[in-house]
Amino acid sequence: MKFNMSLEKGCRTAVITCMGVKKNDKVTILSDNESENIGKTLRSVALEVTPHVRFFNLDLYGERPLKRFPEPIRKAATDSTVTFWTAGSIGGELETVRQPFIKAALVGGRHGHLVNITEDVVKAALAVDYEKIKDFTNKLHKLLVDVDTIRVTNPQGSDFVAKFSNSWRWVPSTGICHDIGHWNNLPDGEVYTAPMNMEGKIVADGKIGDFLGNKYHHSDLQETPIHYKIENQKRPKVVEVYCENEELMKDVSDYLSQHKCSSYVGEFGFGTNIFLKKLSDNTLQDEKFPGVHIAFGDPLAEETYADWVCPQHLDNILTRCNVWLDDDHQILKEGKYLI
């Protein structure tokens, strides 16, 4: 099988550099019809290193969204030391398939999560120097670990202040994932945590996540940004959603109403993939774009040590942000890092 060289370079980065596949590793790759070429390219690269590679196409297991996790895939993931997910995000599968796959994968291995991946994303955001991303990510992480408050504004109207707990962890996600029991989104490059408190207004005009990212594009949010009012209740919470696009507003409101914790602010993140020069209209890549992203729902407690969980996680990407640490140390100006 003949592969595009840029695609192969990105997949080689994922297999060799990011996941550190070695000859004794057992690898499982889960794709679907849309991502099959990427999955098979990952398989080709992995087979250069180890003969123990299994490949699955999720679309062959029934009409999607799947209501249950296929047992052959569960068994393969549990028996693996390295897994990759390249399939798309479909409403209803986060709880039934994606989360169970990751849970099975981490029993004795490490996992690379390439949800909604496209060939353009592989070429732009994976075929790059992850050692440099690692260095920058760790530099930013050192600035954040002792921060008490962060203020964010942008020209679209965002103006909010978040407060942080020393007992909740800032996570440097560098794209290098070689330890058992850990997983990374790929492409990668971010530092994130769960905020203890937050007040103010968030205006998301970059990209929205989960399966809504398949329906609404960057151009939709540019034209009609989503406005969120955040207040501290039991947790920092979305108390009001407004968007001139009424369908988008309803879809977001419905998403945030699925669970008692769906409207909580679960993640405050900074993208650190310094090789990205513009938004791609792919949430997986765009949350790694240098800048700020905020997610509602799951706080990724297994990494952040936050004390609650949620079955939903809705990323929102902001553009052209200004960011100050503890009121006086500005690290972002109009979306450009000052460090």
Order of alpha helices (4+ residues) and beta strands (2+ residues): alpha-beta-alpha-beta-alpha-beta-alpha-beta-alpha-beta-beta-beta-beta-beta-beta-beta-alpha-alpha-beta-beta-alpha-beta-alpha-beta-alpha-beta-beta-beta-beta
